[in-house]
Amino acid sequence: MPELPVADRRPARTRRLAAVALVLPVVAAGLASRFLGAGLPADLAGGVLYAVLIYVLLTALRPRATAVSNAAIALVLCVLIELLQLTSIPADLARAFGPFRLVLGTGFAPLDLAAYAIGAALALGADVLAGRIRARRATSS
């Protein structure tokens, strides 16, 4: 059986707590990119951070799942939400309750798909790297 990435061998409680601790900073960064940024860089940063947030939430909910599966599910969810924007459902929901605009968006943007892939990959890489650093510290002390 192949060895799991180091991030996946951390205790579930440690992974869950780390993920929960990241929710607010990631949301804050995403909102900052949305409201303080402008143009394509802000839009791409928002997409990347959206995928990172989905990954973090999945890790908080599924700390025993592999980092790869959480990243794959995060990417699939982001793509499905983007495809939902091809319908009028997100716009209708945003008219009924404004914050839905931030969660579901209102218009399909193909470039967002690339941002989601980058965000999921970055979250996966950061999680695995953090697990390796933690494991290295544990073995050296």
N, CA, C and O atoms as a GROMACS GRO file, in nm:
protein
  564
    1MET      N    1   0.085  -0.117   0.000
    1MET     CA    2   0.000   0.000   0.000
    1MET      C    3   0.090   0.124   0.000
    1MET      O    4   0.185   0.131   0.078
    2PRO      N    5   0.060   0.223  -0.087
    2PRO     CA    6   0.144   0.342  -0.092
    2PRO      C    7   0.132   0.422   0.038
    2PRO      O    8   0.029   0.424   0.104
    3GLU      N    9   0.243   0.488   0.071
    3GLU     CA   10   0.245   0.567   0.194
    3GLU      C   11   0.164   0.695   0.175
    3GLU      O   12   0.172   0.759   0.070
    4LEU      N   13   0.087   0.732   0.276
    4LEU     CA   14   0.006   0.854   0.271
    4LEU      C   15   0.096   0.976   0.284
    4LEU      O   16   0.201   0.970   0.349
    5PRO      N   17   0.057   1.089   0.221
    5PRO     CA   18   0.132   1.213   0.245
    5PRO      C   19   0.133   1.242   0.395
    5PRO      O   20   0.041   1.204   0.468
    6VAL      N   21   0.236   1.311   0.440
    6VAL     CA   22   0.252   1.340   0.582
    6VAL      C   23   0.129   1.411   0.637
    6VAL      O   24   0.090   1.385   0.751
    7ALA      N   25   0.068   1.501   0.560
    7ALA     CA   26  -0.049   1.575   0.607
    7ALA      C   27  -0.160   1.479   0.648
    7ALA      O   28  -0.237   1.509   0.739
    8ASP      N   29  -0.170   1.365   0.580
    8ASP     CA   30  -0.277   1.270   0.606
    8ASP      C   31  -0.250   1.183   0.728
    8ASP      O   32  -0.342   1.116   0.776
    9ARG      N   33  -0.128   1.181   0.778
    9ARG     CA   34  -0.095   1.099   0.893
    9ARG      C   35  -0.105   1.175   1.024
    9ARG      O   36  -0.093   1.115   1.131
   10ARG      N   37  -0.126   1.305   1.018
   10ARG     CA   38  -0.144   1.382   1.142
   10ARG      C   39  -0.274   1.338   1.208
   10ARG      O   40  -0.367   1.296   1.140
   11PRO      N   41  -0.280   1.349   1.341
   11PRO     CA   42  -0.405   1.314   1.408
   11PRO      C   43  -0.520   1.400   1.356
   11PRO      O   44  -0.503   1.517   1.324
   12ALA      N   45  -0.638   1.339   1.348
   12ALA     CA   46  -0.755   1.408   1.294
   12ALA      C   47  -0.783   1.538   1.369
   12ALA      O   48  -0.818   1.639   1.309
   13ARG      N   49  -0.767   1.534   1.501
   13ARG     CA   50  -0.795   1.655   1.580
   13ARG      C   51  -0.702   1.769   1.542
   13ARG      O   52  -0.746   1.884   1.532
   14THR      N   53  -0.575   1.739   1.519
   14THR     CA   54  -0.478   1.841   1.480
   14THR      C   55  -0.514   1.900   1.344
   14THR      O   56  -0.511   2.022   1.326
   15ARG      N   57  -0.548   1.815   1.249
   15ARG     CA   58  -0.587   1.864   1.116
   15ARG      C   59  -0.714   1.948   1.123
   15ARG      O   60  -0.724   2.052   1.058
   16ARG      N   61  -0.811   1.903   1.203
   16ARG     CA   62  -0.937   1.978   1.216
   16ARG      C   63  -0.912   2.116   1.277
   16ARG      O   64  -0.960   2.216   1.225
   17LEU      N   65  -0.837   2.121   1.386
   17LEU     CA   66  -0.810   2.249   1.452
   17LEU      C   67  -0.733   2.343   1.361
   17LEU      O   68  -0.763   2.463   1.356
   18ALA      N   69  -0.636   2.291   1.290
   18ALA     CA   70  -0.560   2.375   1.198
   18ALA      C   71  -0.651   2.430   1.088
   18ALA      O   72  -0.640   2.547   1.051
   19ALA      N   73  -0.740   2.347   1.037
   19ALA     CA   74  -0.832   2.392   0.932
   19ALA      C   75  -0.928   2.498   0.985
   19ALA      O   76  -0.951   2.600   0.920
   20VAL      N   77  -0.984   2.473   1.102
   20VAL     CA   78  -1.079   2.570   1.160
   20VAL      C   79  -1.009   2.704   1.183
   20VAL      O   80  -1.068   2.810   1.161
   21ALA      N   81  -0.883   2.700   1.228
   21ALA     CA   82  -0.808   2.823   1.253
   21ALA      C   83  -0.785   2.903   1.124
   21ALA      O   84  -0.764   3.024   1.129
   22LEU      N   85  -0.788   2.837   1.011
   22LEU     CA   86  -0.763   2.905   0.883
   22LEU      C   87  -0.888   2.964   0.819
   22LEU      O   88  -0.877   3.045   0.728
   23VAL      N   89  -1.006   2.925   0.865
   23VAL     CA   90  -1.129   2.970   0.799
   23VAL      C   91  -1.140   3.122   0.796
   23VAL      O   92  -1.156   3.180   0.689
   24LEU      N   93  -1.132   3.186   0.911
   24LEU     CA   94  -1.148   3.332   0.915
   24LEU      C   95  -1.040   3.407   0.838
   24LEU      O   96  -1.074   3.501   0.765
   25PRO      N   97  -0.913   3.372   0.849
   25PRO     CA   98  -0.813   3.442   0.767
   25PRO      C   99  -0.836   3.426   0.616
   25PRO      O  100  -0.816   3.521   0.540
   26VAL      N  101  -0.877   3.308   0.574
   26VAL     CA  102  -0.901   3.286   0.431
   26VAL      C  103  -1.024   3.366   0.386
   26VAL      O  104  -1.022   3.427   0.279
   27VAL      N  105  -1.130   3.367   0.466
   27VAL     CA  106  -1.248   3.447   0.434
   27VAL      C  107  -1.211   3.594   0.428
   27VAL      O  108  -1.252   3.665   0.336
   28ALA      N  109  -1.133   3.641   0.525
   28ALA     CA  110  -1.092   3.782   0.528
   28ALA      C  111  -1.010   3.819   0.404
   28ALA      O  112  -1.031   3.924   0.344
   29ALA      N  113  -0.919   3.732   0.366
   29ALA     CA  114  -0.838   3.758   0.247
   29ALA      C  115  -0.926   3.759   0.121
   29ALA      O  116  -0.907   3.841   0.032
   30GLY      N  117  -1.022   3.666   0.115
   30GLY     CA  118  -1.112   3.662   0.000
   30GLY      C  119  -1.198   3.787  -0.009
   30GLY      O  120  -1.217   3.842  -0.117
   31LEU      N  121  -1.251   3.831   0.105
   31LEU     CA  122  -1.332   3.953   0.105
   31LEU      C  123  -1.247   4.075   0.071
   31LEU      O  124  -1.294   4.165   0.002
   32ALA      N  125  -1.124   4.078   0.119
   32ALA     CA  126  -1.034   4.188   0.084
   32ALA      C  127  -1.007   4.193  -0.066
   32ALA      O  128  -1.007   4.300  -0.126
   33SER      N  129  -0.986   4.076  -0.126
   33SER     CA  130  -0.962   4.074  -0.270
   33SER      C  131  -1.087   4.121  -0.346
   33SER      O  132  -1.076   4.186  -0.450
   34ARG      N  133  -1.202   4.089  -0.294
   34ARG     CA  134  -1.328   4.126  -0.358
   34ARG      C  135  -1.358   4.274  -0.346
   34ARG      O  136  -1.397   4.338  -0.444
   35PHE      N  137  -1.339   4.330  -0.226
   35PHE     CA  138  -1.380   4.467  -0.200
   35PHE      C  139  -1.268   4.570  -0.208
   35PHE      O  140  -1.294   4.688  -0.228
   36LEU      N  141  -1.143   4.527  -0.193
   36LEU     CA  142  -1.031   4.620  -0.198
   36LEU      C  143  -0.950   4.609  -0.326
   36LEU      O  144  -0.882   4.704  -0.365
   37GLY      N  145  -0.958   4.495  -0.392
   37GLY     CA  146  -0.884   4.474  -0.516
   37GLY      C  147  -0.964   4.519  -0.636
   37GLY      O  148  -1.082   4.554  -0.626
   38ALA      N  149  -0.898   4.516  -0.750
   38ALA     CA  150  -0.967   4.554  -0.874
   38ALA      C  151  -0.909   4.476  -0.991
   38ALA      O  152  -0.792   4.438  -0.991
   39GLY      N  153  -0.993   4.453  -1.088
   39GLY     CA  154  -0.948   4.392  -1.212
   39GLY      C  155  -0.922   4.243  -1.203
   39GLY      O  156  -0.965   4.174  -1.111
   40LEU      N  157  -0.848   4.198  -1.304
   40LEU     CA  158  -0.820   4.055  -1.319
   40LEU      C  159  -0.743   3.996  -1.200
   40LEU      O  160  -0.778   3.887  -1.155
   41PRO      N  161  -0.639   4.064  -1.147
   41PRO     CA  162  -0.568   4.005  -1.033
   41PRO      C  163  -0.659   3.980  -0.912
   41PRO      O  164  -0.648   3.876  -0.847
   42ALA      N  165  -0.746   4.073  -0.884
   42ALA     CA  166  -0.838   4.056  -0.770
   42ALA      C  167  -0.937   3.944  -0.798
   42ALA      O  168  -0.970   3.866  -0.708
   43ASP      N  169  -0.984   3.935  -0.921
   43ASP     CA  170  -1.078   3.829  -0.957
   43ASP      C  171  -1.013   3.692  -0.945
   43ASP      O  172  -1.072   3.598  -0.892
   44LEU      N  173  -0.890   3.679  -0.995
   44LEU     CA  174  -0.819   3.552  -0.986
   44LEU      C  175  -0.787   3.517  -0.840
   44LEU      O  176  -0.801   3.401  -0.799
   45ALA      N  177  -0.745   3.616  -0.763
   45ALA     CA  178  -0.716   3.591  -0.621
   45ALA      C  179  -0.842   3.543  -0.551
   45ALA      O  180  -0.837   3.452  -0.468
   46GLY      N  181  -0.955   3.604  -0.583
   46GLY     CA  182  -1.081   3.562  -0.523
   46GLY      C  183  -1.113   3.417  -0.555
   46GLY      O  184  -1.158   3.343  -0.468
   47GLY      N  185  -1.092   3.376  -0.680
   47GLY     CA  186  -1.116   3.237  -0.720
   47GLY      C  187  -1.023   3.140  -0.650
   47GLY      O  188  -1.065   3.033  -0.605
   48VAL      N  189  -0.896   3.176  -0.642
   48VAL     CA  190  -0.798   3.092  -0.574
   48VAL      C  191  -0.838   3.076  -0.428
   48VAL      O  192  -0.839   2.964  -0.375
   49LEU      N  193  -0.871   3.187  -0.362
   49LEU     CA  194  -0.906   3.182  -0.220
   49LEU      C  195  -1.038   3.110  -0.197
   49LEU      O  196  -1.057   3.048  -0.092
   50TYR      N  197  -1.129   3.116  -0.292
   50TYR     CA  198  -1.255   3.043  -0.281
   50TYR      C  199  -1.227   2.892  -0.276
   50TYR      O  200  -1.283   2.822  -0.192
   51ALA      N  201  -1.141   2.845  -0.364
   51ALA     CA  202  -1.106   2.703  -0.364
   51ALA      C  203  -1.031   2.665  -0.236
   51ALA      O  204  -1.052   2.557  -0.181
   52VAL      N  205  -0.943   2.752  -0.190
   52VAL     CA  206  -0.871   2.727  -0.065
   52VAL      C  207  -0.971   2.716   0.050
   52VAL      O  208  -0.959   2.627   0.134
   53LEU      N  209  -1.069   2.805   0.054
   53LEU     CA  210  -1.170   2.800   0.159
   53LEU      C  211  -1.248   2.669   0.156
   53LEU      O  212  -1.272   2.609   0.260
   54ILE      N  213  -1.288   2.626   0.038
   54ILE     CA  214  -1.361   2.499   0.027
   54ILE      C  215  -1.273   2.384   0.077
   54ILE      O  216  -1.321   2.295   0.147
   55TYR      N  217  -1.146   2.386   0.041
   55TYR     CA  218  -1.052   2.283   0.088
   55TYR      C  219  -1.043   2.285   0.241
   55TYR      O  220  -1.049   2.180   0.305
   56VAL      N  221  -1.028   2.405   0.298
   56VAL     CA  222  -1.014   2.418   0.443
   56VAL      C  223  -1.141   2.368   0.513
   56VAL      O  224  -1.134   2.297   0.613
   57LEU      N  225  -1.257   2.405   0.459
   57LEU     CA  226  -1.383   2.359   0.519
   57LEU      C  227  -1.396   2.208   0.510
   57LEU      O  228  -1.440   2.143   0.605
   58LEU      N  229  -1.359   2.152   0.396
   58LEU     CA  230  -1.364   2.006   0.381
   58LEU      C  231  -1.270   1.938   0.480
   58LEU      O  232  -1.304   1.835   0.538
   59THR      N  233  -1.152   1.995   0.499
   59THR     CA  234  -1.056   1.936   0.593
   59THR      C  235  -1.108   1.945   0.736
   59THR      O  236  -1.087   1.853   0.816
   60ALA      N  237  -1.178   2.054   0.768
   60ALA     CA  238  -1.237   2.066   0.901
   60ALA      C  239  -1.348   1.964   0.921
   60ALA      O  240  -1.364   1.908   1.029
   61LEU      N  241  -1.424   1.939   0.815
   61LEU     CA  242  -1.535   1.843   0.823
   61LEU      C  243  -1.488   1.698   0.809
   61LEU      O  244  -1.549   1.607   0.865
   62ARG      N  245  -1.380   1.678   0.734
   62ARG     CA  246  -1.332   1.543   0.703
   62ARG      C  247  -1.183   1.532   0.734
   62ARG      O  248  -1.104   1.510   0.643
   63PRO      N  249  -1.142   1.547   0.860
   63PRO     CA  250  -0.999   1.549   0.891
   63PRO      C  251  -0.928   1.417   0.866
   63PRO      O  252  -0.806   1.414   0.851
   64ARG      N  253  -1.002   1.308   0.861
   64ARG     CA  254  -0.939   1.177   0.836
   64ARG      C  255  -0.927   1.146   0.686
   64ARG      O  256  -0.859   1.051   0.648
   65ALA      N  257  -0.992   1.226   0.604
   65ALA     CA  258  -0.983   1.205   0.459
   65ALA      C  259  -0.844   1.246   0.412
   65ALA      O  260  -0.778   1.328   0.475
   66THR      N  261  -0.800   1.189   0.301
   66THR     CA  262  -0.670   1.227   0.249
   66THR      C  263  -0.674   1.370   0.196
   66THR      O  264  -0.778   1.419   0.153
   67ALA      N  265  -0.560   1.433   0.200
   67ALA     CA  266  -0.548   1.570   0.147
   67ALA      C  267  -0.582   1.572  -0.001
   67ALA      O  268  -0.644   1.666  -0.050
   68VAL      N  269  -0.542   1.468  -0.072
   68VAL     CA  270  -0.571   1.461  -0.216
   68VAL      C  271  -0.721   1.453  -0.241
   68VAL      O  272  -0.772   1.518  -0.332
   69SER      N  273  -0.792   1.373  -0.161
   69SER     CA  274  -0.937   1.363  -0.183
   69SER      C  275  -1.006   1.494  -0.148
   69SER      O  276  -1.100   1.534  -0.217
   70ASN      N  277  -0.962   1.561  -0.042
   70ASN     CA  278  -1.022   1.691  -0.009
   70ASN      C  279  -0.995   1.793  -0.119
   70ASN      O  280  -1.083   1.873  -0.152
   71ALA      N  281  -0.877   1.791  -0.176
   71ALA     CA  282  -0.845   1.884  -0.285
   71ALA      C  283  -0.930   1.853  -0.409
   71ALA      O  284  -0.980   1.945  -0.474
   72ALA      N  285  -0.945   1.726  -0.440
   72ALA     CA  286  -1.026   1.688  -0.557
   72ALA      C  287  -1.172   1.726  -0.538
   72ALA      O  288  -1.235   1.778  -0.630
   73ILE      N  289  -1.224   1.701  -0.420
   73ILE     CA  290  -1.364   1.736  -0.393
   73ILE      C  291  -1.382   1.888  -0.395
   73ILE      O  292  -1.482   1.938  -0.447
   74ALA      N  293  -1.286   1.961  -0.340
   74ALA     CA  294  -1.293   2.108  -0.341
   74ALA      C  295  -1.298   2.158  -0.485
   74ALA      O  296  -1.378   2.246  -0.518
   75LEU      N  297  -1.214   2.103  -0.570
   75LEU     CA  298  -1.213   2.146  -0.710
   75LEU      C  299  -1.345   2.113  -0.779
   75LEU      O  300  -1.400   2.196  -0.851
   76VAL      N  301  -1.395   1.993  -0.758
   76VAL     CA  302  -1.523   1.954  -0.820
   76VAL      C  303  -1.636   2.044  -0.772
   76VAL      O  304  -1.718   2.088  -0.852
   77LEU      N  305  -1.642   2.073  -0.642
   77LEU     CA  306  -1.747   2.161  -0.591
   77LEU      C  307  -1.737   2.301  -0.652
   77LEU      O  308  -1.838   2.359  -0.690
   78CYS      N  309  -1.617   2.354  -0.661
   78CYS     CA  310  -1.598   2.486  -0.720
   78CYS      C  311  -1.643   2.488  -0.866
   78CYS      O  312  -1.711   2.581  -0.910
   79VAL      N  313  -1.606   2.385  -0.941
   79VAL     CA  314  -1.646   2.378  -1.082
   79VAL      C  315  -1.798   2.367  -1.093
   79VAL      O  316  -1.858   2.432  -1.178
   80LEU      N  317  -1.859   2.285  -1.009
   80LEU     CA  318  -2.006   2.271  -1.014
   80LEU      C  319  -2.075   2.404  -0.981
   80LEU      O  320  -2.174   2.439  -1.045
   81ILE      N  321  -2.023   2.475  -0.884
   81ILE     CA  322  -2.082   2.605  -0.849
   81ILE      C  323  -2.064   2.703  -0.964
   81ILE      O  324  -2.154   2.782  -0.994
   82GLU      N  325  -1.949   2.698  -1.029
   82GLU     CA  326  -1.927   2.787  -1.145
   82GLU      C  327  -2.023   2.750  -1.259
   82GLU      O  328  -2.079   2.839  -1.323
   83LEU      N  329  -2.041   2.622  -1.282
   83LEU     CA  330  -2.134   2.579  -1.388
   83LEU      C  331  -2.278   2.617  -1.353
   83LEU      O  332  -2.358   2.645  -1.442
   84LEU      N  333  -2.310   2.617  -1.225
   84LEU     CA  334  -2.444   2.660  -1.183
   84LEU      C  335  -2.471   2.804  -1.225
   84LEU      O  336  -2.586   2.843  -1.245
   85GLN      N  337  -2.365   2.882  -1.239
   85GLN     CA  338  -2.379   3.021  -1.280
   85GLN      C  339  -2.425   3.035  -1.425
   85GLN      O  340  -2.460   3.144  -1.468
   86LEU      N  341  -2.425   2.927  -1.498
   86LEU     CA  342  -2.480   2.929  -1.635
   86LEU      C  343  -2.633   2.934  -1.632
   86LEU      O  344  -2.697   2.958  -1.735
   87THR      N  345  -2.690   2.911  -1.515
   87THR     CA  346  -2.835   2.920  -1.497
   87THR      C  347  -2.867   3.052  -1.426
   87THR      O  348  -2.777   3.128  -1.392
   88SER      N  349  -2.992   3.078  -1.406
   88SER     CA  350  -3.032   3.201  -1.335
   88SER      C  351  -3.043   3.179  -1.184
   88SER      O  352  -3.073   3.273  -1.110
   89ILE      N  353  -3.019   3.059  -1.138
   89ILE     CA  354  -3.038   3.027  -0.996
   89ILE      C  355  -2.953   3.115  -0.904
   89ILE      O  356  -3.008   3.175  -0.811
   90PRO      N  357  -2.821   3.126  -0.925
   90PRO     CA  358  -2.742   3.210  -0.833
   90PRO      C  359  -2.786   3.356  -0.833
   90PRO      O  360  -2.790   3.420  -0.728
   91ALA      N  361  -2.816   3.410  -0.949
   91ALA     CA  362  -2.861   3.550  -0.958
   91ALA      C  363  -2.994   3.569  -0.886
   91ALA      O  364  -3.014   3.668  -0.816
   92ASP      N  365  -3.084   3.474  -0.902
   92ASP     CA  366  -3.213   3.482  -0.833
   92ASP      C  367  -3.193   3.477  -0.682
   92ASP      O  368  -3.257   3.553  -0.608
   93LEU      N  369  -3.105   3.388  -0.635
   93LEU     CA  370  -3.077   3.378  -0.492
   93LEU      C  371  -3.011   3.506  -0.440
   93LEU      O  372  -3.040   3.550  -0.329
   94ALA      N  373  -2.921   3.564  -0.520
   94ALA     CA  374  -2.852   3.686  -0.479
   94ALA      C  375  -2.951   3.803  -0.468
   94ALA      O  376  -2.935   3.890  -0.382
   95ARG      N  377  -3.051   3.806  -0.555
   95ARG     CA  378  -3.154   3.911  -0.545
   95ARG      C  379  -3.237   3.893  -0.418
   95ARG      O  380  -3.279   3.991  -0.356
   96ALA      N  381  -3.260   3.770  -0.380
   96ALA     CA  382  -3.338   3.742  -0.259
   96ALA      C  383  -3.258   3.768  -0.132
   96ALA      O  384  -3.313   3.816  -0.032
   97PHE      N  385  -3.128   3.738  -0.135
   97PHE     CA  386  -3.042   3.754  -0.019
   97PHE      C  387  -2.901   3.786  -0.068
   97PHE      O  388  -2.830   3.697  -0.115
   98GLY      N  389  -2.861   3.911  -0.058
   98GLY     CA  390  -2.737   3.962  -0.115
   98GLY      C  391  -2.611   3.880  -0.091
   98GLY      O  392  -2.534   3.860  -0.184
   99PRO      N  393  -2.587   3.830   0.031
   99PRO     CA  394  -2.464   3.755   0.054
   99PRO      C  395  -2.448   3.629  -0.033
   99PRO      O  396  -2.336   3.580  -0.050
  100PHE      N  397  -2.558   3.578  -0.088
  100PHE     CA  398  -2.544   3.464  -0.180
  100PHE      C  399  -2.456   3.499  -0.299
  100PHE      O  400  -2.394   3.411  -0.358
  101ARG      N  401  -2.451   3.628  -0.335
  101ARG     CA  402  -2.366   3.671  -0.446
  101ARG      C  403  -2.220   3.636  -0.418
  101ARG      O  404  -2.147   3.598  -0.509
  102LEU      N  405  -2.178   3.650  -0.292
  102LEU     CA  406  -2.040   3.620  -0.256
  102LEU      C  407  -2.013   3.470  -0.254
  102LEU      O  408  -1.902   3.426  -0.283
  103VAL      N  409  -2.114   3.392  -0.220
  103VAL     CA  410  -2.096   3.247  -0.206
  103VAL      C  411  -2.109   3.176  -0.341
  103VAL      O  412  -2.029   3.088  -0.373
  104LEU      N  413  -2.209   3.214  -0.420
  104LEU     CA  414  -2.238   3.143  -0.545
  104LEU      C  415  -2.199   3.218  -0.671
  104LEU      O  416  -2.195   3.160  -0.779
  105GLY      N  417  -2.170   3.348  -0.659
  105GLY     CA  418  -2.144   3.426  -0.778
  105GLY      C  419  -2.272   3.445  -0.857
  105GLY      O  420  -2.378   3.398  -0.816
  106THR      N  421  -2.262   3.513  -0.970
  106THR     CA  422  -2.382   3.533  -1.051
  106THR      C  423  -2.359   3.513  -1.200
  106THR      O  424  -2.455   3.497  -1.275
  107GLY      N  425  -2.234   3.512  -1.244
  107GLY     CA  426  -2.207   3.497  -1.386
  107GLY      C  427  -2.090   3.404  -1.411
  107GLY      O  428  -1.988   3.411  -1.343
  108PHE      N  429  -2.106   3.317  -1.507
  108PHE     CA  430  -2.001   3.220  -1.542
  108PHE      C  431  -1.878   3.292  -1.598
  108PHE      O  432  -1.890   3.379  -1.684
  109ALA      N  433  -1.761   3.256  -1.548
  109ALA     CA  434  -1.634   3.309  -1.597
  109ALA      C  435  -1.537   3.192  -1.614
  109ALA      O  436  -1.491   3.135  -1.515
  110PRO      N  437  -1.506   3.155  -1.737
  110PRO     CA  438  -1.418   3.039  -1.760
  110PRO      C  439  -1.283   3.049  -1.688
  110PRO      O  440  -1.228   2.948  -1.647
  111LEU      N  441  -1.231   3.171  -1.674
  111LEU     CA  442  -1.102   3.188  -1.608
  111LEU      C  443  -1.107   3.146  -1.462
  111LEU      O  444  -1.005   3.107  -1.404
  112ASP      N  445  -1.225   3.155  -1.402
  112ASP     CA  446  -1.239   3.111  -1.263
  112ASP      C  447  -1.207   2.963  -1.248
  112ASP      O  448  -1.159   2.921  -1.143
  113LEU      N  449  -1.232   2.883  -1.350
  113LEU     CA  450  -1.202   2.740  -1.343
  113LEU      C  451  -1.052   2.717  -1.321
  113LEU      O  452  -1.013   2.630  -1.244
  114ALA      N  453  -0.970   2.797  -1.389
  114ALA     CA  454  -0.825   2.786  -1.371
  114ALA      C  455  -0.787   2.831  -1.230
  114ALA      O  456  -0.702   2.769  -1.166
  115ALA      N  457  -0.851   2.939  -1.181
  115ALA     CA  458  -0.822   2.987  -1.046
  115ALA      C  459  -0.856   2.881  -0.942
  115ALA      O  460  -0.783   2.864  -0.844
  116TYR      N  461  -0.965   2.810  -0.963
  116TYR     CA  462  -1.004   2.704  -0.868
  116TYR      C  463  -0.901   2.592  -0.868
  116TYR      O  464  -0.866   2.540  -0.762
  117ALA      N  465  -0.852   2.554  -0.984
  117ALA     CA  466  -0.752   2.448  -0.991
  117ALA      C  467  -0.624   2.491  -0.920
  117ALA      O  468  -0.564   2.412  -0.848
  118ILE      N  469  -0.584   2.616  -0.939
  118ILE     CA  470  -0.465   2.668  -0.871
  118ILE      C  471  -0.488   2.669  -0.720
  118ILE      O  472  -0.400   2.629  -0.644
  119GLY      N  473  -0.604   2.715  -0.676
  119GLY     CA  474  -0.634   2.722  -0.533
  119GLY      C  475  -0.635   2.585  -0.467
  119GLY      O  476  -0.579   2.568  -0.359
  120ALA      N  477  -0.697   2.488  -0.532
  120ALA     CA  478  -0.700   2.353  -0.476
  120ALA      C  479  -0.559   2.294  -0.470
  120ALA      O  480  -0.524   2.228  -0.372
  121ALA      N  481  -0.479   2.318  -0.573
  121ALA     CA  482  -0.341   2.267  -0.574
  121ALA      C  483  -0.257   2.336  -0.467
  121ALA      O  484  -0.178   2.270  -0.399
  122LEU      N  485  -0.273   2.467  -0.451
  122LEU     CA  486  -0.198   2.538  -0.348
  122LEU      C  487  -0.236   2.491  -0.208
  122LEU      O  488  -0.150   2.473  -0.123
  123ALA      N  489  -0.366   2.472  -0.185
  123ALA     CA  490  -0.411   2.425  -0.054
  123ALA      C  491  -0.355   2.286  -0.025
  123ALA      O  492  -0.309   2.258   0.086
  124LEU      N  493  -0.360   2.199  -0.123
  124LEU     CA  494  -0.306   2.064  -0.108
  124LEU      C  495  -0.157   2.071  -0.077
  124LEU      O  496  -0.110   2.007   0.017
  125GLY      N  497  -0.083   2.148  -0.155
  125GLY     CA  498   0.061   2.160  -0.133
  125GLY      C  499   0.095   2.216   0.004
  125GLY      O  500   0.186   2.168   0.070
  126ALA      N  501   0.021   2.319   0.046
  126ALA     CA  502   0.047   2.380   0.177
  126ALA      C  503   0.017   2.282   0.289
  126ALA      O  504   0.090   2.277   0.388
  127ASP      N  505  -0.089   2.205   0.274
  127ASP     CA  506  -0.126   2.108   0.377
  127ASP      C  507  -0.020   1.998   0.388
  127ASP      O  508   0.022   1.963   0.499
  128VAL      N  509   0.024   1.946   0.276
  128VAL     CA  510   0.127   1.842   0.277
  128VAL      C  511   0.258   1.898   0.333
  128VAL      O  512   0.325   1.831   0.412
  129LEU      N  513   0.295   2.019   0.291
  129LEU     CA  514   0.418   2.080   0.341
  129LEU      C  515   0.411   2.103   0.492
  129LEU      O  516   0.508   2.075   0.563
  130ALA      N  517   0.298   2.153   0.540
  130ALA     CA  518   0.283   2.174   0.684
  130ALA      C  519   0.295   2.042   0.760
  130ALA      O  520   0.354   2.038   0.868
  131GLY      N  521   0.240   1.936   0.705
  131GLY     CA  522   0.251   1.805   0.768
  131GLY      C  523   0.395   1.756   0.772
  131GLY      O  524   0.438   1.696   0.871
  132ARG      N  525   0.469   1.781   0.666
  132ARG     CA  526   0.610   1.739   0.664
  132ARG      C  527   0.694   1.819   0.763
  132ARG      O  528   0.780   1.764   0.831
  133ILE      N  529   0.668   1.947   0.772
  133ILE     CA  530   0.740   2.031   0.868
  133ILE      C  531   0.711   1.984   1.010
  133ILE      O  532   0.802   1.971   1.091
  134ARG      N  533   0.584   1.959   1.039
  134ARG     CA  534   0.545   1.912   1.172
  134ARG      C  535   0.611   1.776   1.202
  134ARG      O  536   0.659   1.754   1.313
  135ALA      N  537   0.613   1.686   1.104
  135ALA     CA  538   0.674   1.554   1.125
  135ALA      C  539   0.824   1.567   1.146
  135ALA      O  540   0.880   1.497   1.230
  136ARG      N  541   0.888   1.655   1.072
  136ARG     CA  542   1.033   1.674   1.088
  136ARG      C  543   1.065   1.729   1.226
  136ARG      O  544   1.162   1.687   1.289
  137ARG      N  545   0.983   1.823   1.273
  137ARG     CA  546   1.005   1.878   1.408
  137ARG      C  547   0.983   1.772   1.514
  137ARG      O  548   1.056   1.767   1.613
  138ALA      N  549   0.882   1.688   1.493
  138ALA     CA  550   0.852   1.583   1.592
  138ALA      C  551   0.965   1.480   1.601
  138ALA      O  552   0.996   1.430   1.709
  139THR      N  553   1.028   1.448   1.489
  139THR     CA  554   1.134   1.349   1.490
  139THR      C  555   1.267   1.407   1.537
  139THR      O  556   1.353   1.333   1.586
  140SER      N  557   1.285   1.538   1.524
  140SER     CA  558   1.412   1.598   1.565
  140SER      C  559   1.413   1.638   1.713
  140SER      O  560   1.519   1.670   1.767
  141SER      N  561   1.297   1.637   1.778
  141SER     CA  562   1.298   1.676   1.920
  141SER      C  563   1.301   1.560   2.014
  141SER      O  564   1.301   1.578   2.136
   0.00000   0.00000   0.00000
